[in-house]
Amino acid sequence: MKLIDIFLMFCVDFHYVKLVTGKPINTTVTLQPEHPFVGGNITLTCSSTIQRWPEAYKTSHLSYQFHGNTRESTVNNKLTLHALTKADKGTRIQCQAIDDLGKVSNMSNTVTLDPYYGPDNVIVEPAVTIINVTEGTALGPIYCIATCNPRCIYSWKQKWTGGFNPFPNKYISNQGRGVNVPAIHRSQTGTYRCRVDHSTGSVHKTKDISVNVQYSPKITDIWFSSDIQKNRVRTPATFIFNEEENVKMTLRVESNPDSQITFKSSLLNIQHINKYNRYTYYTSNLPSLKCEDSGNFSIQAINGIPYADTRTVNLKIWCKPRNATAESGTIGAQIGSIENIVLHVISFPKPTVRWKRITGFTWKIEKERYDYRHKIYSKIRIRSEVDFGAYGINICNLLGCIVENITLKPQDKPEAPQNVSVVTITFRSVNLSWIAGFNGGLQQTFTVQFKTIDNDKWNVLNVHINDVMTGSTIYYTLDQLRPDTSYQVTVVSTNLQGQRNTSLEFKTEVEPILFSRAPPNSASISHLMVGLLCGIPPLLVVFILLVYIGRRNKYSKSDLKEKNVKSEKSAEYTIIQRNNPTFTDAYSTLQSTTESTALPTESMETNTYDECGVLANVEVYETMDDRKSGNIQDEQGSGQEKSKERMYDNMKI
């Protein structure tokens, strides 16, 4: 090699070294990616060039060294950092190049690491997954919070129906971080989504929150159906069923949350059928309803949100008529009265009513407080005994008929004795007769009350007779009366309800002077002796005796015939009073006791016939009771008594 070449080479190398050590050219550090994210990787590249002179001189081999990195190593001119963390933020890195001559370049530019991150820790405040809010009230504010480097971009979307849609800007606040709805509507129920984007737009995260808009229930539709009637739509709000039908109720209710249904203040076992959007369907079998349950029913839906919804439906439960009168069907009535008949009837629809027995009156129907309850009333006139008994009432409506019976039972004082009259009368006795009237529905008894006209004290005698039929003729004899005396007699009929009476007056006949006070056991002798003592010619006395005996036989036969005829009449009753307490009989041992009220002693009277010198005041008589039984006491005396009366009749002739 020539000396000149060596010199030149030395000069060039010297010049190069001088350049490296004194003037670095383009030593830089670059990043890839430019904005790394936490968790990602970053590659730093160190670049450097050295100019040699002459240019044809051989290329230098460079090595690189990074400063500021303590955890990684370089590969050639590249430094790769894996899984950046937020702790890497602020790390300063530089590099230098070293050639094969060991020459080191100047420091490169400084790269400060600032890894991007976020959005991290995205939360929504309030920190809940669901917000319950009442319709009409304010929702919010709801805030979305996240951590980003360098910054986060917020946006809200809502999913009310279908997919997510941007939230209206009027509800967005605080640079998109907050949502505020002043008066929320049920249609705004749904999912609210906060989207947080990194400022680079390369990364985003979301956070959802459910908004449940609650509102008061509203019953929109009502159906009633049964095994007989299907799909009775709520038009109008009145439904008609029969008692035997099983009724089912179906409701469609708008409600959030679901409602509790009450039916006329009674909680029913309501079943959810299904739910469509805002509507919930409810169904329930109603309890067994009676005609009396007809009327307005309230259906109430309650869900705890003011206010509950109440609907009213009118249920008409039809039923066959039935008697709602609690009283007995037997009515006490009186002849001559008009009885008002009143019944309370349950019937839906309104019944028709008619008598099954002719009364002369129609029925009137009057609706009471409720549509199913009716007052029906009519009359029955009681003209006579035949108008008592059962009266059928036919009550009908569209579903059927019933028959109710009203029984009119006599319940009155007995009718007054009818046709009270004197059958026969003598100077000492009277034979009365009367016809028994209607007993008023109860057992009746008779009493005979009598007194003289000039006396105020009544004598009361009971008439002993049983099972008297209406229209029966009763005979009753009063004897031992005063001759030629006026009497007042009252025949009284009595039962538990009271009494009625009929009165009459009569006068006994005048006692024949000839036979007054004749001894009872010497009739024929006394007649003769009286005639002789009084100066009557003997022939006249004989004549009178013959006439008397003849007429006695005649009357005895006629009396026996009359008695036989009367005994054949079943509706006639004959009673003779056995003694008259008005007088005192010397032969009291022959008399039977009676139920009578004795007149005072002052009322007794003794007739004295001074002209004849006869002071006897005794008399023997027979009773009709003894005649009926066939036991004639003192037959002779009885015959004499009758002879006396008949002789008196002959004398009148």
C-alpha positions in Angstrom: 0.0 0.0 0.0 1.2 3.4 -0.8 1.9 5.9 1.8 -0.6 8.3 0.4 -3.4 5.8 0.6 -2.6 5.1 4.2 -2.7 8.7 5.0 -5.9 9.3 3.2 -7.5 6.3 5.0 -6.4 7.7 8.4 -7.9 11.0 7.6 -11.2 9.6 6.6 -11.5 7.4 9.7 -10.5 10.3 11.9 -13.1 12.4 10.3 -15.8 9.8 10.9 -15.0 9.3 14.4 -15.0 12.9 14.8 -18.5 13.1 13.3 -20.0 10.3 15.6 -18.7 11.7 18.6 -19.5 15.2 17.9 -22.5 15.4 15.5 -25.2 12.7 15.7 -27.6 12.7 12.9 -31.3 11.8 13.3 -31.3 9.6 16.4 -34.9 9.3 17.3 -37.3 7.1 19.2 -40.7 6.3 17.6 -43.8 4.5 19.1 -46.1 2.0 17.7 -49.0 2.3 18.3 -48.9 5.9 18.9 -51.6 5.8 21.6 -51.3 2.5 23.3 -54.0 1.4 25.8 -53.5 -0.1 29.2 -53.2 -3.8 28.8 -51.9 -3.4 25.3 -48.3 -3.6 23.9 -46.1 -0.8 22.7 -43.0 -1.0 20.5 -40.4 1.8 20.6 -37.9 2.0 17.7 -34.6 3.8 17.9 -33.2 5.1 14.6 -29.8 6.6 14.0 -27.6 7.3 11.0 -23.8 8.0 10.7 -22.2 9.7 7.7 -18.8 8.5 6.8 -16.4 10.1 4.5 -15.7 9.1 1.9 -19.0 7.7 1.2 -17.6 4.6 -0.3 -16.1 3.7 3.0 -17.6 0.7 4.6 -20.9 0.8 6.5 -20.9 1.0 10.2 -22.7 -1.6 12.3 -24.8 0.1 15.0 -26.2 -1.1 18.3 -28.8 0.6 20.4 -29.4 1.3 24.0 -32.7 2.5 25.5 -32.8 4.5 28.7 -35.7 4.6 31.1 -36.9 1.1 30.7 -36.2 -1.3 33.5 -38.3 -4.3 32.8 -37.8 -5.1 29.2 -34.8 -5.7 26.9 -34.2 -4.5 23.4 -34.1 -6.5 20.2 -31.9 -4.7 17.7 -33.2 -1.2 17.6 -36.7 -2.0 19.1 -38.0 -2.1 22.6 -41.4 -3.8 23.2 -43.3 -3.2 26.3 -46.1 -5.7 27.0 -49.3 -5.3 29.0 -49.0 -1.7 29.7 -50.4 -0.6 33.0 -51.5 2.7 34.3 -48.3 2.7 36.3 -46.4 3.1 33.0 -47.8 6.5 32.6 -45.0 9.1 32.7 -42.2 6.7 31.9 -39.5 8.6 30.0 -37.6 6.6 27.4 -34.6 7.7 25.2 -32.1 5.8 23.1 -28.6 6.0 21.8 -26.8 4.3 18.9 -23.3 2.8 19.2 -21.3 1.8 16.2 -18.9 -1.0 15.8 -16.1 1.3 16.7 -17.7 1.8 20.1 -18.7 5.3 19.3 -21.9 6.4 21.0 -24.3 8.8 19.5 -26.0 11.6 21.3 -29.2 10.9 23.2 -32.4 10.7 21.2 -35.5 12.6 21.8 -37.4 11.7 25.0 -40.6 9.7 24.7 -43.0 9.9 27.7 -45.4 7.0 28.0 -49.0 7.9 28.6 -51.0 4.7 27.9 -54.7 5.3 27.2 -57.3 3.4 29.2 -61.0 3.3 29.7 -63.8 3.5 29.8 -63.2 1.8 33.1 -65.4 1.4 36.1 -68.6 2.4 34.3 -71.4 2.8 36.9 -74.8 4.3 37.1 -76.0 6.3 40.0 -78.2 5.5 41.8 -76.3 2.2 42.0 -79.3 0.0 41.4 -80.3 -2.3 38.6 -84.0 -1.2 38.5 -85.7 2.0 39.4 -89.4 2.0 40.3 -91.0 5.3 39.5 -94.7 6.4 39.6 -96.2 7.7 36.5 -96.4 11.4 36.4 -93.4 11.9 38.8 -89.8 12.8 37.9 -87.3 10.3 36.9 -83.7 11.2 37.8 -81.3 12.5 37.6 -79.5 9.3 36.7 -75.8 9.7 36.2 -73.4 7.6 34.3 -69.8 7.7 35.6 -66.6 6.1 34.0 -62.8 6.5 34.0 -61.0 7.3 30.8 -57.7 8.5 29.5 -57.6 11.0 28.1 -61.5 11.4 28.4 -64.9 9.7 28.1 -67.7 10.5 25.8 -71.2 9.7 27.1 -74.5 8.9 25.4 -77.8 7.5 26.4 -80.2 5.2 24.6 -83.5 3.7 25.6 -85.2 0.5 24.7 -88.9 1.1 25.2 -90.1 -1.0 22.3 -88.0 -2.8 19.8 -84.3 -2.0 19.7 -82.3 0.8 21.4 -82.8 4.3 20.2 -81.1 7.5 21.1 -82.5 9.2 24.1 -84.2 12.6 23.4 -81.7 15.4 24.0 -84.2 17.3 26.1 -83.7 14.8 28.8 -79.9 14.8 28.7 -77.8 16.9 31.1 -74.3 17.3 32.4 -72.5 16.9 29.1 -74.4 13.7 28.4 -73.6 12.1 31.7 -77.1 12.5 33.2 -80.7 11.7 32.3 -83.7 13.6 33.9 -87.4 13.0 32.9 -89.6 15.6 34.6 -92.9 13.7 34.3 -92.4 10.2 33.2 -95.1 8.2 31.3 -95.8 4.5 31.4 -94.7 4.3 27.8 -91.2 5.2 28.9 -90.9 2.0 30.9 -87.9 0.0 29.6 -84.1 -0.4 29.6 -82.0 2.7 29.8 -78.4 2.3 28.5 -75.5 4.5 29.2 -72.7 4.2 26.5 -69.3 5.4 27.3 -66.8 5.8 24.4 -63.1 6.5 24.7 -62.2 9.7 23.1 -60.4 7.9 20.4 -63.6 6.1 19.6 -61.8 2.8 19.5 -63.2 1.5 22.8 -66.7 1.8 24.4 -68.5 0.2 27.3 -72.2 0.2 28.3 -74.2 0.1 31.5 -77.9 -0.7 31.6 -80.5 0.2 34.2 -84.2 -0.8 34.1 -86.8 1.8 34.7 -90.2 0.5 35.8 -92.9 3.1 35.5 -95.7 2.1 37.9 -99.2 3.4 37.6 -102.6 3.0 39.1 -104.7 0.1 37.8 -107.5 0.6 35.3 -110.1 -2.0 34.5 -110.7 -1.7 30.8 -113.0 -4.6 30.1 -115.2 -7.0 31.9 -116.7 -10.2 30.7 -119.3 -12.5 32.5 -120.0 -16.0 31.2 -121.6 -19.2 32.4 -122.1 -22.7 31.4 -125.3 -21.5 29.7 -124.4 -18.1 28.4 -121.0 -17.6 26.7 -119.0 -14.4 26.3 -121.3 -11.9 27.8 -119.5 -8.7 26.7 -119.6 -5.7 29.0 -122.2 -3.8 26.9 -124.0 -2.5 28.8 -122.9 -2.9 32.4 -125.9 -5.1 33.3 -125.8 -8.9 33.2 -128.7 -11.3 33.7 -128.2 -14.9 35.0 -130.4 -17.6 36.7 -129.7 -18.8 40.2 -128.6 -22.2 39.0 -125.9 -20.9 36.6 -122.2 -21.0 37.5 -120.9 -17.6 36.6 -117.3 -16.8 35.7 -115.9 -13.3 35.6 -113.0 -12.2 33.4 -111.3 -8.8 33.6 -108.7 -7.0 31.5 -106.7 -4.6 33.6 -104.0 -2.1 32.9 -101.8 -2.2 36.0 -98.2 -2.0 37.1 -97.6 -3.7 39.3 -100.2 -6.4 39.0 -103.4 -5.8 40.9 -105.3 -7.5 43.6 -109.0 -7.8 42.6 -111.8 -7.6 45.1 -115.5 -8.3 44.2 -118.0 -6.6 46.4 -115.6 -6.4 49.4 -114.8 -10.1 49.2 -111.4 -11.2 48.1 -111.8 -13.7 45.3 -109.3 -16.3 44.2 -108.3 -14.4 41.1 -106.2 -16.3 38.6 -103.9 -14.6 36.1 -104.6 -16.0 32.6 -101.9 -14.3 30.7 -100.3 -10.9 30.1 -100.0 -8.9 26.9 -97.8 -5.8 27.1 -99.6 -3.5 29.6 -102.7 -5.7 29.9 -103.2 -8.4 32.5 -106.2 -10.8 32.3 -107.9 -12.1 35.4 -110.5 -14.7 35.8 -112.5 -16.1 38.7 -115.6 -18.2 39.4 -118.1 -16.2 41.3 -119.6 -17.6 44.5 -123.1 -19.1 44.2 -125.5 -16.2 43.8 -129.1 -16.0 44.9 -131.9 -13.9 43.7 -131.4 -11.8 46.8 -127.9 -11.0 45.6 -129.2 -9.0 42.7 -128.0 -5.5 42.5 -124.9 -3.5 42.0 -121.5 -5.1 42.6 -118.2 -3.3 42.9 -115.1 -4.7 41.3 -112.0 -3.0 42.6 -108.4 -3.3 41.4 -105.7 -2.4 43.9 -101.9 -2.4 43.3 -100.6 -0.1 46.0 -100.3 2.9 43.7 -102.7 5.7 44.2 -105.5 5.4 43.2 -107.4 2.1 43.0 -109.9 1.6 40.1 -113.4 0.6 41.0 -116.0 -0.4 38.5 -119.7 -1.2 39.2 -121.7 -3.8 37.4 -125.4 -4.7 37.9 -126.1 -8.3 38.2 -129.7 -9.5 37.9 -130.1 -13.0 39.2 -133.4 -14.4 38.0 -135.2 -16.8 40.2 -138.6 -18.6 40.4 -141.0 -16.9 42.8 -140.8 -17.8 46.5 -142.6 -16.6 49.5 -140.6 -14.3 51.8 -143.3 -13.8 54.4 -142.3 -15.2 57.7 -145.7 -15.2 59.2 -148.1 -18.2 59.3 -150.5 -18.7 56.5 -153.4 -18.9 58.9 -155.4 -15.8 59.6 -158.2 -15.4 62.2 -161.2 -13.7 60.7 -164.7 -12.6 61.5 -167.9 -12.9 59.6 -168.8 -9.5 58.0 -165.2 -8.4 57.8 -162.9 -7.8 54.9 -159.4 -9.3 55.4 -156.4 -7.6 53.9 -154.0 -10.2 52.6 -150.4 -9.1 52.2 -147.4 -11.3 51.1 -143.8 -10.5 50.4 -142.5 -12.4 47.5 -139.0 -12.8 46.1 -139.2 -13.0 42.3 -137.0 -11.8 39.4 -138.5 -10.8 37.1 -141.7 -9.3 38.4 -144.4 -11.9 39.1 -148.0 -12.2 38.1 -150.5 -13.1 40.8 -154.1 -14.5 40.7 -156.5 -16.1 43.1 -157.4 -19.8 42.6 -160.7 -19.2 44.4 -163.2 -16.5 43.5 -162.9 -13.6 46.0 -164.1 -10.6 43.9 -160.7 -8.8 44.4 -157.6 -8.6 42.3 -154.0 -8.6 43.3 -151.8 -5.5 43.3 -148.0 -5.8 43.0 -145.7 -3.2 44.4 -141.9 -3.3 44.0 -140.1 -2.8 47.3 -136.6 -1.5 47.8 -134.9 -4.1 45.6 -135.9 -5.2 42.2 -136.3 -8.8 43.2 -138.6 -8.2 46.2 -142.3 -7.4 45.8 -145.2 -6.7 48.0 -148.4 -8.3 46.8 -151.8 -7.6 48.4 -155.5 -8.2 47.9 -158.6 -8.7 50.0 -161.1 -11.4 51.0 -164.7 -10.6 52.1 -166.1 -12.9 54.8 -169.9 -12.8 54.3 -170.7 -16.1 55.9 -169.3 -19.3 57.4 -168.7 -20.7 53.9 -166.1 -18.0 53.2 -163.7 -19.5 55.7 -161.1 -22.1 54.6 -158.1 -22.2 52.3 -157.4 -19.8 49.5 -154.8 -20.7 46.9 -152.6 -18.0 45.4 -150.9 -18.6 42.0 -147.6 -16.7 41.7 -145.7 -17.0 38.4 -142.9 -15.5 36.4 -140.8 -16.5 33.4 -139.0 -19.3 35.3 -142.0 -21.0 36.9 -144.9 -20.9 39.3 -145.6 -21.5 43.0 -148.9 -21.9 44.9 -149.2 -20.3 48.3 -152.2 -20.9 50.5 -153.8 -18.6 53.0 -156.2 -20.2 55.4 -158.9 -18.1 57.0 -159.9 -19.5 60.4 -162.9 -18.2 62.2 -161.9 -16.3 65.3 -164.9 -14.3 66.5 -167.5 -14.0 69.2 -170.4 -16.4 68.5 -173.4 -15.2 66.6 -176.3 -14.1 68.8 -179.0 -16.8 69.3 -181.5 -16.5 66.4 -185.3 -16.7 66.5 -185.6 -16.7 70.2 -189.3 -17.2 70.9 -191.8 -18.6 73.3 -193.1 -22.0 72.3 -195.7 -22.5 75.0 -196.5 -20.6 78.2 -198.6 -21.3 81.2 -199.2 -19.5 84.5 -196.2 -21.3 86.0 -193.8 -22.1 83.1 -192.6 -21.1 79.7 -191.0 -23.2 77.0 -188.4 -21.2 75.0 -186.7 -22.1 71.7 -183.9 -20.6 69.7 -181.6 -21.4 66.8 -177.8 -21.7 67.5 -175.8 -19.3 65.4 -172.2 -19.7 64.1 -169.9 -20.4 67.0 -167.1 -18.1 65.8 -164.7 -21.0 65.3 -164.6 -21.9 69.0 -166.8 -23.9 71.2 -169.8 -22.0 72.4 -172.0 -22.3 75.5 -175.5 -20.9 76.3 -176.9 -19.3 79.4 -180.4 -18.1 80.0 -180.8 -15.0 82.1 -184.2 -13.9 83.3 -185.8 -11.6 85.8 -189.1 -10.0 86.5 -189.7 -6.6 84.9 -190.0 -4.9 88.3 -186.8 -6.5 89.6 -183.2 -5.6 88.8 -181.6 -8.9 89.9 -181.0 -11.4 87.1 -181.1 -15.2 87.5 -178.5 -17.0 85.4 -179.0 -20.6 84.4 -176.5 -22.6 82.4 -177.8 -24.6 79.5 -176.0 -28.0 79.5 -175.6 -29.1 75.9 -172.6 -30.2 73.9 -171.5 -30.1 70.2 -174.1 -27.7 69.1 -174.2 -27.3 65.3 -174.9 -24.1 63.6 -178.7 -23.9 62.8 -179.7 -26.4 65.5 -182.9 -25.6 67.4 -182.6 -25.6 71.2 -185.6 -25.9 73.5 -185.4 -24.7 77.1 -188.1 -24.6 79.8 -188.4 -22.3 82.7 -190.9 -23.3 85.3 -192.0 -22.3 88.8 -192.6 -18.8 87.5 -195.1 -16.4 89.0 -198.5 -16.3 87.4 -199.5 -13.2 85.7 -196.0 -11.8 85.8 -194.0 -10.1 83.1 -190.5 -11.4 82.6 -187.4 -10.4 80.6 -185.3 -13.2 79.3 -181.9 -13.0 77.6 -180.3 -15.9 75.8 -176.5 -15.5 75.8 -174.1 -17.4 73.5 -170.4 -17.3 74.7 -167.0 -18.5 73.5 -163.4 -17.5 74.3 -163.6 -14.4 72.1 -166.7 -13.0 73.8 -170.5 -13.2 73.8 -173.6 -12.1 72.1 -177.2 -12.3 73.2 -180.8 -11.9 72.2 -183.6 -10.8 74.5 -187.4 -11.0 74.7 -190.2 -10.4 77.2 -193.2 -12.5 78.1 -195.9 -12.7 80.7 -197.1 -15.8 82.4 -200.8 -16.5 82.4 -203.2 -15.9 85.2 -203.5 -18.9 87.6 -207.0 -20.2 87.9 -208.6 -19.2 91.3 -210.3 -22.6 91.7 -207.0 -24.5 91.7 -204.7 -22.2 93.5 -202.8 -23.9 96.3 -204.4 -27.3 95.9 -202.8 -30.2 97.9 -200.8 -32.1 95.4 -201.8 -35.6 96.5 -205.6 -35.2 96.7 -206.4 -33.5 93.4 -209.9 -35.0 92.9 -211.0 -34.7 96.5 -209.7 -31.2 96.8 -211.7 -30.1 93.8 -214.9 -31.4 95.2 -214.3 -30.0 98.7 -213.4 -26.6 97.3 -216.5 -26.6 95.2 -218.7 -27.5 98.2 -217.1 -25.0 100.5 -217.5 -22.2 98.1 -221.2 -22.9 97.5 -220.9 -24.4 94.1 -223.8 -26.7 93.3 -222.8 -30.4 93.5 -224.0 -31.0 89.9 -221.6 -28.4 88.6 -218.8 -30.0 90.5 -219.5 -33.4 89.1 -219.7 -31.9 85.6 -216.4 -30.2 86.0 -214.8 -33.4 87.2 -216.0 -35.4 84.3 -214.8 -32.8 81.8 -211.4 -32.7 83.6 -210.9 -36.4 83.5 -211.8 -36.6 79.8 -209.5 -33.8 78.8 -206.7 -35.3 81.0 -206.7 -38.5 79.0 -206.7 -36.6 75.8 -203.8 -34.4 76.7 -201.8 -37.2 78.0 -202.0 -38.9 74.7 -201.1 -35.8 72.7 -198.2 -35.0 75.1 -196.8 -38.5 74.6 -197.1 -38.2 70.8 -195.5 -34.7 70.8 -192.6 -36.0 72.9 -191.9 -38.9 70.5 -191.9 -36.6 67.5 -189.4 -34.2 69.2 -187.1 -37.0 70.1 -186.7 -37.9 66.4 -185.3 -34.5 65.5 -181.5 -34.6 65.8 -181.1 -30.8 65.6 -183.4 -30.0 68.5 -182.6 -29.9 72.1 -185.1 -29.8 74.9 -184.2 -28.8 78.4 -186.6 -28.0 81.3 -185.4 -26.1 84.3 -186.2 -28.3 87.2 -187.1 -25.6 89.7 -187.5 -21.9 89.8 -185.5 -20.4 92.7 -187.9 -17.6 92.7 -190.3 -19.7 94.8 -189.9 -22.0 97.8 -191.6 -25.3 97.4 -192.7 -27.3 100.4 -191.7 -30.5 98.7 -188.1 -29.6 98.1 -187.1 -33.2 98.8 -188.5 -34.1 95.4 -186.4 -31.5 93.5 -182.9 -31.7 91.9 -180.2 -29.1 92.3 -179.8 -26.5 89.6 -177.2 -24.0 88.6 -179.2 -20.9 89.3 -178.9 -17.7 91.1 -181.7 -17.5 93.7 -183.8 -14.4 93.9 -184.0 -12.8 97.4 -186.5 -14.0 99.9 -188.4 -10.7 99.5 -189.2 -11.7 96.0 -191.2 -14.8 97.1 -194.9 -14.4 97.0 -197.8 -16.3 98.8 -201.3 -16.1 97.4 -204.0 -16.5 100.0 -207.6 -17.0 99.0 -209.4 -15.9 102.1 -212.8 -16.4 100.5 -212.2 -20.1 100.2 -210.0 -20.5 103.4 -207.2 -22.2 101.4 -203.7 -21.3 102.5 -201.7 -24.1 100.9 -198.9 -23.0 98.5 -197.4 -26.3 97.6 -197.3 -27.9 94.2 -195.9 -31.1 92.7 -194.5 -30.9 89.1 -192.5 -33.0 86.7 -189.4 -32.1 84.8 -188.8 -32.7 81.1 -185.4 -34.3 82.0 -187.3 -36.9 83.9 -189.7 -37.4 81.1 -186.8 -37.9 78.6 -185.2 -40.6 80.9 -188.5 -42.3 81.4 -188.3 -41.8 85.1 -191.5 -40.0 86.1 -191.4 -39.0 89.7 -194.6 -38.8 91.5 -196.7 -39.7 88.5 -199.9 -39.0 90.3 -198.8 -35.5 91.4 -197.6 -34.8 87.9 -200.9 -35.8 86.4 -202.7 -33.6 88.9 -200.7 -30.6 87.9 -201.5 -31.1 84.3 -205.1 -31.7 85.1 -205.1 -28.4 86.9 -203.8 -26.6 83.9 -206.2 -28.3 81.6 -209.2 -27.7 83.8 -208.2 -24.1 83.8 -208.3 -24.2 80.0 -211.8 -25.8 80.1 -213.0 -23.2 82.5 -211.9 -20.6 80.0 -213.8 -22.4 77.3 
